[in-house]
Amino acid sequence: MKIGIDLDNVLNNLNEEWINIYNKLNDDNLTIEDIKSWDIHKYTKNGKQIYEYLDGNLFGCLKPLPYAVEVTKELQKHYELFVVTASHPKNIEVKMDWLNKYFPHISYDNVIICQRKDLVNVDLLIDDAPHNILHFPRHVLVMDYAWNRDLGNKFPRAKNWKGVYEYLMFGEEFKIN
């Protein structure tokens, strides 16, 4: 089985760091739970200016989500793993460096950079973005965040990488409590 794994907010902590930078620069106290839709600018004091923070400096300082490295190493014993990420061309190099640093066990040949994940030939996509989840033609596992909870229980969910492991290894679906 081929598993596609999103990079931002699935393997890494993008929104956590992005919001931290935003809060420091704008004297705000926005949290990840405050972001109820994909359009983060609707929740900020500076509107669409927040997208200017998405640069190589931000991507370079991200950390893997807890247990992402350990779980992907274990899953690789049973599945073929692919990183499937959308990226602005200016950030591809720093994202590849980040993947090589934290996930060297996922081959460079198994990294797919695209805007339309629905065209990627994997059996299961692990993602957080509602537009990717809704349009993917095969199985999806939703990495649970406030911005995708309006999708309801139509898709299986994991709150974290331990939940991803449980779902894939034991077939358990994790719902919002």
C-alpha positions as CSV (number, residue, x, y, z in Angstrom):
1,M,0.0,0.0,0.0
2,K,1.2,3.5,-0.9
3,I,0.7,6.2,1.7
4,G,1.0,9.9,0.9
5,I,1.8,12.2,3.8
6,D,1.4,15.9,3.7
7,L,4.4,17.9,5.0
8,D,3.0,21.1,6.6
9,N,1.1,20.6,9.8
10,V,1.2,16.8,9.3
11,L,5.0,16.1,9.5
12,N,5.9,19.5,10.9
13,N,4.6,22.1,13.2
14,L,4.2,24.9,10.6
15,N,1.1,26.7,12.0
16,E,2.4,26.6,15.6
17,E,5.6,28.4,14.5
18,W,3.8,30.6,12.0
19,I,1.4,31.8,14.7
20,N,4.2,32.3,17.2
21,I,5.9,34.6,14.7
22,Y,2.7,36.4,14.0
23,N,1.9,36.9,17.7
24,K,5.4,38.4,18.4
25,L,5.2,40.8,15.5
26,N,1.6,41.8,16.1
27,D,1.3,41.7,19.9
28,D,-1.5,39.2,19.6
29,N,-2.4,35.9,21.3
30,L,-3.8,33.8,18.5
31,T,-3.8,30.1,19.0
32,I,-4.0,27.1,16.6
33,E,-7.5,26.3,18.0
34,D,-8.6,29.9,17.0
35,I,-8.1,29.0,13.3
36,K,-11.5,27.6,12.3
37,S,-11.0,27.6,8.5
38,W,-8.2,27.3,6.0
39,D,-8.1,31.1,5.5
40,I,-5.8,32.0,8.4
41,H,-5.8,35.7,7.4
42,K,-9.4,36.0,8.6
43,Y,-8.2,35.5,12.2
44,T,-5.3,37.9,12.2
45,K,-4.9,41.6,12.9
46,N,-2.8,42.1,9.8
47,G,-5.0,40.2,7.3
48,K,-3.3,38.7,4.3
49,Q,0.1,40.2,5.4
50,I,0.5,37.0,7.5
51,Y,1.3,35.1,4.3
52,E,4.5,37.2,4.0
53,Y,5.9,35.2,7.0
54,L,5.9,32.0,4.9
55,D,9.5,32.0,3.8
56,G,12.7,30.0,4.1
57,N,13.5,31.3,7.5
58,L,10.2,30.0,8.9
59,F,10.4,26.6,7.1
60,G,14.0,26.2,8.2
61,C,13.2,26.4,12.0
62,L,10.2,24.0,12.0
63,K,10.3,20.8,14.1
64,P,8.7,17.5,13.4
65,L,5.4,16.8,15.1
66,P,5.8,14.5,18.2
67,Y,6.4,10.9,17.1
68,A,6.3,11.7,13.4
69,V,9.8,10.5,12.8
70,E,9.4,7.3,14.9
71,V,6.1,6.4,13.5
72,T,7.1,6.9,9.8
73,K,10.2,4.8,10.4
74,E,7.9,2.0,11.8
75,L,5.3,2.4,9.0
76,Q,8.0,2.2,6.4
77,K,8.4,-1.5,7.4
78,H,4.9,-2.2,6.2
79,Y,4.0,0.5,3.6
80,E,5.6,2.6,0.9
81,L,5.7,6.2,2.1
82,F,5.6,9.3,0.0
83,V,5.7,13.0,1.1
84,V,3.1,14.9,-0.9
85,T,3.4,18.6,-0.4
86,A,2.3,21.8,-2.1
87,S,5.1,24.4,-2.1
88,H,5.9,27.7,-3.5
89,P,9.0,27.3,-5.7
90,K,11.1,29.6,-3.5
91,N,10.6,27.2,-0.5
92,I,11.3,23.9,-2.2
93,E,15.0,23.8,-1.4
94,V,14.5,24.6,2.3
95,K,11.7,22.0,2.6
96,M,13.9,19.3,0.9
97,D,16.7,20.2,3.3
98,W,14.3,19.9,6.2
99,L,13.0,16.5,5.0
100,N,16.6,15.2,4.6
101,K,17.4,16.4,8.1
102,Y,14.4,14.8,9.9
103,F,13.1,12.1,7.6
104,P,16.1,10.7,5.7
105,H,14.4,7.3,5.8
106,I,11.9,8.6,3.2
107,S,13.7,8.6,-0.1
108,Y,14.1,11.8,-2.2
109,D,12.5,9.8,-5.0
110,N,9.4,9.5,-2.8
111,V,8.8,13.3,-2.4
112,I,6.1,14.7,-4.6
113,I,5.7,18.5,-4.9
114,C,2.4,19.4,-6.5
115,Q,-0.6,21.7,-6.1
116,R,-3.2,19.0,-7.0
117,K,-2.9,16.1,-4.6
118,D,-6.0,14.5,-6.1
119,L,-3.8,13.5,-9.1
120,V,-1.2,11.6,-6.9
121,N,-1.5,7.9,-7.1
122,V,-1.4,6.8,-3.5
123,D,-3.9,4.6,-1.7
124,L,-4.2,6.8,1.4
125,L,-3.5,10.4,1.9
126,I,-2.8,11.8,5.4
127,D,-3.6,15.5,5.2
128,D,-5.0,18.4,7.2
129,A,-6.3,20.7,4.4
130,P,-10.0,20.5,3.7
131,H,-9.6,21.1,0.0
132,N,-7.2,18.2,-0.3
133,I,-9.3,15.9,1.9
134,L,-12.5,16.6,0.0
135,H,-11.1,16.2,-3.5
136,F,-8.9,13.1,-2.9
137,P,-10.4,10.2,-4.8
138,R,-9.2,7.4,-2.6
139,H,-8.9,6.9,1.2
140,V,-8.0,9.9,3.5
141,L,-6.9,10.1,7.1
142,V,-7.4,13.6,8.5
143,M,-4.8,15.0,10.8
144,D,-7.2,16.7,13.2
145,Y,-7.1,20.5,13.5
146,A,-9.8,23.1,14.2
147,W,-9.7,24.3,10.5
148,N,-10.9,20.9,9.3
149,R,-13.5,19.9,11.9
150,D,-16.3,21.3,9.9
151,L,-15.8,18.2,7.7
152,G,-17.5,16.3,10.5
153,N,-17.1,12.5,10.8
154,K,-17.1,11.7,7.1
155,F,-13.4,10.8,7.3
156,P,-11.3,8.9,9.8
157,R,-9.2,11.2,12.0
158,A,-6.0,11.1,14.0
159,K,-5.2,13.7,16.7
160,N,-1.5,13.0,16.5
161,W,1.1,10.5,15.1
162,K,0.3,7.9,17.7
163,G,-3.3,8.0,16.4
164,V,-2.0,7.6,12.8
165,Y,0.0,4.5,13.9
166,E,-3.1,3.0,15.7
167,Y,-5.3,3.6,12.6
168,L,-2.8,2.1,10.1
169,M,-1.6,-0.8,12.2
170,F,-4.9,-1.7,14.0
171,G,-7.6,-0.2,11.7
172,E,-9.0,1.9,14.5
173,E,-10.7,5.2,13.6
174,F,-10.2,8.1,15.9
175,K,-13.1,10.5,16.3
176,I,-13.2,13.9,17.9
177,N,-14.0,13.5,21.6
